[in-house]
């Protein structure tokens, strides 16, 4: 089994306190757990957006436009 390695990140105390209050009564056992969850969600979302943006190459886009012109949808 792979050993998990960690590092530390400093947060301003007011932000730490807000997060600590926010996770009360949730399944998060620590501020670190919550921050890790949020960062994973943000990164995952950004990666999905980047993949969506790369869905069509310029060549693919031109092929679609040519097809739409042939069908009379574009001038």
C-alpha positions as CSV (number, residue, x, y, z in Angstrom):
1,X,0.0,0.0,0.0
2,X,1.3,3.4,-1.0
3,X,2.1,5.8,1.9
4,X,0.4,9.1,1.6
5,X,2.7,12.1,2.0
6,X,1.5,15.6,3.1
7,X,2.7,19.1,3.2
8,X,1.4,22.1,5.1
9,X,-0.2,25.3,3.8
10,X,-0.6,28.4,5.9
11,X,-4.0,30.0,6.1
12,X,-4.8,33.4,7.6
13,X,-6.4,32.8,11.1
14,X,-9.7,34.5,10.2
15,X,-10.1,32.3,7.2
16,X,-9.2,29.2,9.2
17,X,-11.8,30.1,11.8
18,X,-14.5,30.7,9.1
19,X,-13.7,27.3,7.6
20,X,-13.7,25.6,11.0
21,X,-17.1,27.1,11.7
22,X,-18.4,26.1,8.3
23,X,-17.5,22.4,8.7
24,X,-19.2,22.0,12.1
25,X,-21.8,19.3,11.8
26,X,-20.5,18.0,8.5
27,X,-18.6,14.9,7.7
28,X,-15.3,16.8,7.6
29,X,-13.1,16.1,10.5
30,X,-10.7,18.9,10.0
31,X,-10.0,22.1,8.1
32,X,-7.4,20.3,6.2
33,X,-9.9,17.7,5.0
34,X,-12.3,20.4,3.8
35,X,-9.6,22.5,2.1
36,X,-8.3,19.3,0.3
37,X,-11.8,18.5,-0.8
38,X,-12.5,22.0,-2.1
39,X,-9.1,22.2,-4.0
40,X,-9.8,18.8,-5.6
41,X,-13.2,20.0,-6.8
42,X,-11.8,23.2,-8.2
43,X,-9.0,21.5,-10.0
44,X,-11.3,18.8,-11.4
45,X,-13.7,21.4,-12.6
46,X,-10.9,23.4,-14.3
47,X,-9.5,20.2,-16.0
48,X,-13.0,19.4,-17.3
49,X,-13.4,22.9,-18.7
50,X,-10.0,22.7,-20.4
51,X,-11.0,19.3,-22.0
52,X,-14.3,20.8,-23.2
53,X,-12.5,23.8,-24.8
54,X,-10.2,21.4,-26.7
55,X,-13.1,19.3,-27.9
56,X,-12.9,20.7,-31.5
57,X,-9.7,21.4,-33.3
58,X,-9.7,24.3,-35.8
59,X,-9.7,21.6,-38.5
60,X,-12.8,19.9,-37.0
61,X,-14.5,23.3,-36.7
62,X,-13.9,24.0,-40.4
63,X,-15.3,20.6,-41.4
64,X,-18.5,21.3,-39.4
65,X,-18.8,24.8,-40.9
66,X,-18.4,23.3,-44.4
67,X,-21.0,20.7,-43.7
68,X,-23.4,23.3,-42.4
69,X,-22.8,25.5,-45.5
70,X,-23.5,22.4,-47.7
71,X,-26.8,21.9,-45.9
72,X,-27.7,25.6,-46.3
73,X,-27.4,26.6,-42.6
74,X,-24.5,29.0,-43.2
75,X,-23.8,31.4,-46.0
